[in-house]
Amino acid sequence: AITCTWADHQINVIDTPGHIDFTAEVQRALRVLDGGVVVFDGVAGVEPQSETVWHQADRYKVPRICFVNKLDRVGADLDHVVSTIRSRLKAHPLVVQMPVGRESDLSGIVDLVNMQQMTFGSDPDAEPSVGAIADELLPEVERRRDELIEQLADLDDDIATAFLEDEELSSEALSAALRRATCHGAGVPVLCGSALRNLGVPWLLDAVVAYLPSPLDVDPMIGHPLGSDEQIVCQPDDNEPLAALIFKISSDPFVGKLSFLRVYSGVARRGDTVYDASTGKSERIGRLVRMHADHREEVEEIHAGDIGAVLGFKMARTGQTLCTPEREVMLEEISFPAPVIEMSVKPANRGDQDKLDVALGRLAEEDPTLHVHTDERTEETTIAGM
């Protein structure tokens, strides 16, 4: 988890593995995110694990944008990747960028919305130059921009009206239509570049700010009191009572248990006593941190819509709701696939059984798909998981 700022906006990034073995990691990240960037290989296009992650995002109704990466590799082809997104994911890709040059000759990117060209130098750390589009590229750029407008006209009434009346569309109107289509899940903007050489990444961050929703743009989280079907709407407002969801537990060798949480309403403050409606227990928040990968920044409070972590929270577990006793609320439990493989484990030395039990207990806290069971009759320890 990383918190960063870009163009005067705060962005919380959670990077998850795409591989199917880590399906629980992906699922609990999707559960708490407002939008996603799905990264595709410029050569391979849609891979089997991409399909799994995409359908998980569909289930949680997460708006997303696509980034076609590694376009400087041999065999990379943006149009091929877009066709696989359309055919295999049954999605509606909206291509908003065009690469300049192919494979190792990738020298820039054209922004079809703002009609600008970004040209890369030989040094990946140097700022790319942004300017007017080269004359020889204009015929293809205009063709691709017309295709984008036609596709948007099918999804957006404002663009359809302007298109039928042959009006000139401004970049602001196109950008607003792309945001509406993305937030409603009607279309997915497609961007391109090569992350290894930092080609096109600044424009990807611009697109995150421009097209993906903020916590205020998505439907508020719905919770319910324990043992009741009554709905409690958790508005993303600092003045509401606290409702937060712990979506990941991590064991840190230096500070102990690290509990990642998303605050849906209210404010989580250091020193506050919070309540767990499912167990009826209370615990005090000792230290709050904002995560910058392996670097932690201590903060006094985490606001509605934000993501942070609590250090040393004893009772924390994945899927737990933190609230106030004045408004007891349960946000939906995170459910995970049932484990498909089981085996028994034992330490090489019988004296290490206690150490093994402690270590397996920590792993089970971190990974909700891992189940540890001890047979009282045979004293055999079995583990089951993904």
Phi, psi and omega in degrees: 000134181225135172252128180217168176241144178210128178052047178063021175239142173270131179239127172262120181252130170243119181263121180244151173293151178268345189290147185299332179297337183254034185301327180293321178300315182294315185298316183285336174289315180300327184299328187249001183265153178266341180199164182220153171247117180262123185262126178247147176284129183297341179263310187281334183070222181283117178260165183306318180291333177298320181297317180299311182296320181299316181289329174296318179295323176300318183296323180269004178054047180269118175297146182212160171238157183250141174237115178272109189264170173060037180288355177266006178274158177294129179092359180290139183207109182300315183297324178296316180297317180298320180293326178288327176297319182290316188279319187269330182259353182055037181260176181241081183289136178242102186283115184252359179221159179223131179285149174255114185088162182238149174051234185292345179270010178302115186239353181181182179221141175254130176272112184283344180276309183266358179053058177230157176240129175258124182247131184267145172267185180283337181268117183294339180274348181282148178293129176290154178269138180243127182199203182288156182283136179299142185303320184292343180269344189303317180302314181290321180299315182293323177297314181293324180292321177297320177298317179299316180295319178299316179296319179293327179298330177289339187252340190228126183295321182297317180291322180299317179298313180296323181293316181292328180269007176058037178278153175282126182264130178281163178295328179295319180294318179296317181297318179295321179293320178297321179295316180297316181296321181291311183296328180273358179076015182280331181211165178231114175298140180244123178243169185215166178160200177218107186295326183302321180262011179061032181269114177089356183293320177302320179289332175295317178295322174301320181292325176301314179292320187284321192249330183275149186285153169271171178304336180281344184269348182257162179298139179297152180292137178256126175241183176208154176292154181300129177075017181222151177267000180298138183267138173241120181272120181261092182288142179286072186225131181297336184275353178280163172295154185294136167215116182222151182240128174276119185249354179200139174244135180225138177266120179257129184298338184263323187245000179085220187283132179243118184250110180280134181222151173249124179271119181268324176211156182076195182227132173269118183245147176297133180093347179288149171263125182247162190237141175252109186296330185286330180252344182076014182256154178244153176209148182270138176281116181277292183234134177249138179226152169255133189267135171233070187060244183272002178253133182247136178248118181289134179228161180275329183206156176236126190270170178303135180088354186260166178237137178204198181214151176250135179266137172068030180280110190290318189272000188295144172211157182298134178091003183276142177261132172256131182213188177254151179300335180291329177227091179283122183219144174245117170279152190305141176294146175276123179257141183239158178299149177290143180298149184248354181220143182222143177207158177265148180229149175210150180286153178297323177248132183301333181291346182268008183302318181296319179297319180298317181299317180296315182295318179294325177298319179295316180297321180294327176294319183286321185243104183294346179273356180266123179246126179248130184222135176247123178281116184295329184287314183260352184058030180266135178264125177242146175237142176226140181186182180282000000 
